Amino acid sequence: MASWMIVPRWTREPMVHFLAAGAVLFALFAWQGEPADPASRTIDVSLEDRARLALQYERTMKRPPTDAELDTLTEQYVREEVLYREALRLGLDRDDAVVRKRMANKMDFLAQSMAETVEPSDEVLATWLADHPERFAREVRYGFDQRFFAERAAAEAALGRLRAGGAVEGEPISLPPSVDGTARSRATEQFGTAFVDALDAMEPGGGWSGPVASGFGWHAVRLHTRKAGEVPPLAEIRERVENDWRAETIARRRDEAYALLRDAYTVTIAR
């Protein structure tokens, strides 16, 4: 690759993106004009202002406004400007929790906007998948036998007979006595979280265990297999991986931007 096409590493830093986005907003505000002066009683609506109002209308309505509609939009703009300046004159922007929250949210949005639009490469997503395989792995699957008993004492007695090689049918219940290859979510639906947690603690092929509690009572359990969920290739789950990467990247860049700004302040808190 030619040297003139190589992008400097520092240009990929999140803080550079944050500051660059701030410069864009600064330029936008400069293009829109000076900020409102609450002491001024003069409102100048320029041709650029009316063009901007017409463009906003066209983007929303999919057609340009008529002259009458543009006049209405202009009067709405003037009304908003009058009320805004009077609100500033009365100090309504100060000590207002809603205003503070909205302005803080805008700063957060500025920090995260770059992460919302960037397109990560396959290399970035492959690294993300390798670093967080548990988020994308298929479900664990189990194969086991179980015998149900309403009382713990009955389950303990049955365990003794089962471990000695005896045959025990257990008490009637609408649960399968044996399952093969059932997914963790399905096993949880049928037997409950505590039961599945107990399966995770057992060694496959280790004989009868228990008593294991469920929402129904007590079980003698023999685990045959526990197959760990495999991580699908990136090509199959690229959208999931990208969404996960983007969500965490947005949160991280927002925190980094705040930390950068926070370090510029000296804060004293009375105790």
N, C-alpha and C positions, 0 to 999 in steps of 0.2 A: 504494500500500500504506500502511496506517495506520502512524503512527510507532511505536506500541506493539508492532508486530510485527517491527520491524527488529532483527536480532540484532547486537550489537556485534561489531566486527571481531576484538577481542582474544579473544573466546570461541572463535574458530576456530583459534587457535594451537595447535600440537601440544603445547607445554609445559603449556598450561592443561589439556589433556586428560590429560596424564601426571599432573599434580598432583591433578586431580579424581579420577582412578582410584585414586591413593594414598589419598585421603580416603575413598573407598568401602571400600577394603580395611581402613583403620583402623576405620571404623564396623563392618565385619563382624567384625573381631577383638574389638572392644568388645562386640558383641552375643553373641559366643561365650564371653566371660568373660575374666578376667585370664590372662596367660600363665602357664605352668607354673612353680611355684617349686620348684627342686630340693631346697631345704632343708625343705620341708613334707612331713609324712607323712600329711596329710589330703587325701582326694579326695572332693569333693562332686559327685555326679551329680544335677543339678537336673532338674526336669520339662521345662525347655526343652531340656536336653541329650538327654533321652530322646525328646522330640518331634522333634528334629533327626535322631537316629538312625533313627526310624521313617520320617521323610520321605525320607531317603536310600535306605532299603530300598525304599520304595514306588516311587520313581523308577526304581530298577534292576529290580525284580521285577514292576512294574505291578500291585501289590496291597499293601495294608497288612500289616505283620507280625502274626502271632499273639502272644499274651502270652508264650508260651514262646520264640518267636523274638526278641522284643524283649528278654527277659531275657538271651538269649545274646549279642545285640548289645551290651547294656550291659556284660556281663562282658568281652567283647572290648575294649570301650572302656577299661574299668578296667585290663585287662592292658597295653594299649598305653600308657596314662598312667603306670603303674608303671615299665615298662621305659624309657619316655622320660625320666622324672625321674631314674632311676638312671644313665642314659647321660649326662644333663647333670651329675649329681653327680660322675661320673668324668671329666668333661671330654671326652667322646668327640665333642662337636660342634666342638671346636677342632682346628686343624691336620689336618682331614680333607678331602682333596681332593674326595671325592664330595659331602660336605655343602656345601662351598664352591661347587662347580659347580652344584648344584641350586638353591642360594639365588640365585646369579648369574643362572641361567636364569629364575627366577621374576621377578627384576627386569626382565630383558629382555622377558618376557611382559607384564608390567605396562605397559611403554613401548609395545609394539606392539599391544596389545589393541584400542585405539581404531581403529587403521587396519584391523583385521580385520573390524570390524562396520560401518564407515561406508559409505554408498552414494554413490559419486561421481556427479555430475550429467553429463548429456550434454556440457555445455560443458567440464567438466574433462577428460573423456575425449577430446573433439575436440582440445583443446589438446595433450594427451599424444600423440595420434596424429600431429599436425602437427609436434611436436618430435622424434619418433622414427619417421619413416616407414620407415627401413631395416629395422626390426624386423617390419614387417607387409606389406611389399611382396611381390607375387607374384614368382616366380622369373624371372631373366633367361633369354631364349631365344635360341638361335643357329641360323644357317643357314650351312653351310660344306661345302667339298670337302676331301678328304684323300687322300693317296697314302702308303702305308706301305712302309718299307724297314727291314730288320733292322740294316743298318750305316749309320752316319752318312755315310760317304763316298758311298755309293750314293744317299742322300737328297740330298746336296749336288749330285751330278751331275745328278740328275733335276730339281732346282730350276732349274738352268741351262737345260735343255731346255724346261721348262714356261714359264719367263719369256720364252723366245724364241718361244713360240707353238706348241711341239711337243706331241704327244699322248703321255702317259705313263700306263700303267695301274698301276704299282706292283706290289709283291710280294703274293702271296695271303695273306689274313688274314680272320678272321671279324669284320670291322668294316665298316660301311657306307662306301662311297667318298664318299657325299654324304648330308647330313642337312639337314632344313628344319624350323625351329621346335622343336628339341629343348630341353628344360628343362636348366638348369644341373646339377641333381642327376643327371639321366639321362646327360648328357655326362660328368660326373665318374665315374659308375659304369663307363661304357664305355671312356673314354680316360685317366682319372686326373686328379688335381688339377693337376699341373704343366701338362698339356695345356690344361686349361680356363683356367688363369691366363694362358697364352700367348694364348688367344683374347681375353681381356680387354684385352691390350696391343695387339692389332691394330686397324687401321682397316678398317671394312667397305668392301668394294669396292676394296681397295688392292692386289689382285693376290696372287701366290703368296708365302708367307713360310715361314721355317724355316731349318734343320730344327728341328722341335718334338719334344721328347722325350715319350715315354709309357712305361707299364710294359711295352710290347711291343717298342719300338725307336724309330724315327725317322719323322717325317711331314713331307711338304710339305703346307701348309695354305693354303687360300684362303677367307677369311671373307666371306660375302655379307651377312649381317644379324646384328645384335645388338640385340635389343629389350629395353629396360629393363623390369623388372617394375613394374606399376602398383600403387598403394596402393588397396585396396578401400575403399569408403565405410564409415563407422563402423557403420552399421546391420548390415552383413554380418559384422563381426568384433568386435562390442561386447564379447563375453565375453573374447576374447583380449586386447583392449586393457585391459579392467578388471583382469584377472589380472596383467598386466604392471605396470600402475600400482600395484596393491595391493602386489605383491612389493617394488617399489622404495620405496614409501611406508613400508612396515613397516621396511625396513632403515634408511631415513633417520631415521625417528622414534626408532628404537632407538639410533642413533648420537648423535642430538641429546640424548636423555635422558641417556645416559652422559656426554656432554660437560658437561652442566649439573651433574651430580653430581660429576664429576671435578674441576671447577673449584673445588669447595668444599674440596678436600683439598690439603694440602701434602705432597708425596712426596719423600723423600730416598732416593736409590739409591747404595749404595756401589759404587765402581769400583775 
